[in-house]
């Protein structure tokens, strides 16, 4: 991931220089920092920028290196929406890359985020999935949360779900946020933090 520096009379002029030099659109440019310089006779603005396409290439190379060290092969599907990057890994051994309860893919995502965002002043949203595991897992969690909410209401007892990571807990909180009869709370310490489904009015 290269950092590039450009200087102009204004920030806008410096950005125009960056776009022309790097031959990219403004949407592909991440302005990492802006420094205003004021002298006796003139004022200028210096910017530090990164090319988001280079960041995506770096992420893909890093993931492929890690996968090779795990003696697996994979194809990567990249989707980007503004500064949100989603990468889905399709491997000949998805089970290893996913890990028990998704621990391996979550660790991989955390590692990539830390490497990339350590270079940026404003963090990128980077989501990594393996064979759409997270998407399927999210749907299963939503279904289970609704089912347990109905059970809690019928039996008039609170229900504690199995331990989940923060992303999965947010799914439960979100899907039951507007429920008429129950509400949710998180309890316990990481990595064994759990969601408790409780009856309203108690």
C-alpha positions in Angstrom: 0.0 0.0 0.0 1.7 3.1 -1.2 1.2 6.6 0.1 1.4 9.5 -2.3 1.9 13.2 -1.6 0.6 16.2 -3.6 0.7 19.9 -3.1 -1.4 22.7 -4.5 -2.7 26.1 -3.7 -5.9 24.5 -2.4 -7.0 21.1 -1.3 -9.1 20.7 -4.4 -6.1 21.5 -6.7 -4.0 19.0 -4.8 -6.7 16.4 -5.3 -6.9 17.2 -9.0 -3.1 16.7 -9.3 -3.4 13.3 -7.5 -6.2 12.1 -9.8 -4.3 13.1 -13.0 -1.0 11.6 -11.8 -2.5 8.3 -10.5 -5.0 8.1 -13.4 -7.9 7.2 -11.2 -11.3 8.7 -10.4 -11.9 10.7 -7.3 -14.0 7.8 -5.9 -10.9 5.7 -5.9 -8.9 8.2 -3.9 -8.6 8.2 -0.2 -7.4 11.5 1.2 -5.5 10.4 4.3 -4.4 13.7 5.7 -4.3 17.4 4.8 -1.6 19.9 5.8 -1.9 23.6 5.3 1.4 25.5 4.8 1.5 29.2 5.2 4.6 31.2 4.2 5.3 35.0 4.1 4.1 35.3 0.5 2.1 32.2 -0.3 -0.2 29.5 1.2 -0.3 25.9 0.0 -2.0 22.6 0.9 -0.2 19.3 1.0 -2.3 16.0 1.0 -1.4 12.4 1.6 -3.5 10.0 -0.4 -3.9 6.3 -1.1 -5.4 4.4 -4.1 -8.2 2.2 -2.9 -7.6 -0.2 -5.8 -4.1 -0.7 -4.5 -5.5 -1.4 -1.0 -7.8 -4.0 -2.4 -5.0 -5.7 -4.3 -2.9 -5.7 -1.1 -5.8 -7.3 0.8 -6.2 -10.0 -1.9 -2.5 -10.8 -1.9 -2.3 -11.0 1.9 -5.3 -13.3 2.1 -3.9 -15.6 -0.7 -0.6 -15.8 1.1 -2.3 -16.8 4.4 -4.5 -19.4 2.5 -1.4 -20.9 0.8 0.2 -21.4 4.2 -2.9 -23.3 5.3 -2.3 -25.6 2.3 -5.6 -24.5 0.7 -6.5 -22.9 -2.6 -9.2 -20.3 -3.1 -10.8 -17.8 -5.4 -11.7 -14.3 -4.1 -14.8 -12.3 -5.0 -14.5 -8.6 -4.2 -17.4 -6.2 -3.9 -16.9 -2.5 -3.2 -19.4 0.2 -2.3 -17.7 3.5 -1.8 -15.3 2.8 1.1 -16.9 -0.5 2.1 -15.0 -3.6 0.9 -16.5 -7.1 1.0 -14.4 -10.1 0.1 -15.9 -13.6 -0.2 -13.5 -16.5 -0.2 -14.4 -19.7 -2.2 -12.0 -22.4 -1.2 -11.5 -26.2 -1.7 -11.5 -26.4 2.1 -14.0 -23.9 3.5 -14.3 -25.7 6.8 -10.7 -24.9 7.8 -11.0 -21.3 6.7 -14.2 -20.9 8.6 -13.1 -22.7 11.8 -15.3 -23.7 14.7 -18.2 -21.2 15.0 -16.5 -19.0 12.4 -13.5 -18.2 14.6 -10.9 -18.6 11.8 -12.6 -16.3 9.4 -13.3 -13.7 12.2 -9.6 -13.8 13.1 -8.6 -13.3 9.4 -11.0 -10.3 9.1 -9.6 -8.8 12.3 -6.0 -9.2 11.1 -6.7 -7.7 7.7 -8.6 -4.8 9.3 -5.7 -4.0 11.7 -3.1 -4.2 9.0 -5.0 -1.9 6.6 -6.5 0.6 9.0 -3.1 1.1 10.8 -2.1 3.0 7.6 -5.3 5.1 7.5 -6.5 8.0 9.5 -10.1 7.0 8.8 -10.8 3.2 9.0 -12.3 1.3 6.0 -15.1 -1.1 6.5 -13.7 -4.5 5.5 -15.9 -7.6 5.6 -14.4 -11.1 4.9 -16.6 -14.2 4.4 -16.0 -17.7 3.4 -18.5 -19.4 1.0 -21.2 -17.0 2.3 -20.9 -18.6 5.7 -21.6 -15.3 7.6 -24.7 -14.6 5.4 -26.1 -18.0 6.2 -25.1 -17.7 9.8 -26.8 -14.3 10.1 -30.1 -15.8 8.8 -29.9 -18.7 11.2 -29.3 -16.4 14.1 -32.3 -14.2 13.1 -34.5 -17.3 12.9 -33.3 -18.6 16.2 -33.7 -15.2 18.0 -37.3 -14.9 16.8 -38.0 -18.5 17.8 -36.6 -18.1 21.3 -38.4 -14.8 21.8 -41.7 -16.6 21.1 -40.7 -19.3 23.5 -39.7 -16.8 26.2 -43.1 -15.1 25.9 -45.1 -18.4 26.0 -43.2 -19.8 29.0 -42.9 -16.4 30.8 -39.2 -17.1 31.4 -36.0 -15.4 30.3 -33.8 -17.4 27.9 -30.0 -17.2 27.7 -28.5 -17.9 24.2 -25.2 -19.5 23.6 -22.1 -17.3 23.6 -21.6 -15.3 20.4 -19.2 -12.7 19.1 -20.1 -9.0 19.0 -21.3 -9.1 15.3 -23.7 -12.0 16.0 -25.0 -10.4 19.2 -25.8 -7.2 17.3 -27.9 -9.3 14.9 -30.0 -10.6 17.8 -30.4 -7.1 19.4 -31.4 -5.7 16.1 -33.9 -8.3 15.1 -35.7 -8.2 18.5 -35.3 -4.4 19.0 -39.0 -3.7 18.1 -40.5 -6.8 19.7 -43.7 -6.1 21.7 -43.0 -8.7 24.4 -39.3 -9.1 24.9 -36.1 -7.2 25.0 -32.4 -8.2 25.0 -29.3 -7.7 27.1 -25.7 -8.9 26.8 -24.1 -10.5 29.8 -20.8 -12.1 30.6 -17.2 -11.4 29.6 -15.5 -11.9 26.2 -15.2 -14.4 24.6 -18.1 -16.0 26.4 -20.5 -13.0 26.3 -24.1 -14.0 25.7 -27.5 -12.5 24.9 -30.3 -12.8 27.3 -33.9 -12.6 26.1 -36.1 -11.1 28.8 -39.8 -10.3 29.1 -40.9 -6.7 29.0 -42.6 -5.4 32.2 -40.6 -7.6 34.5 
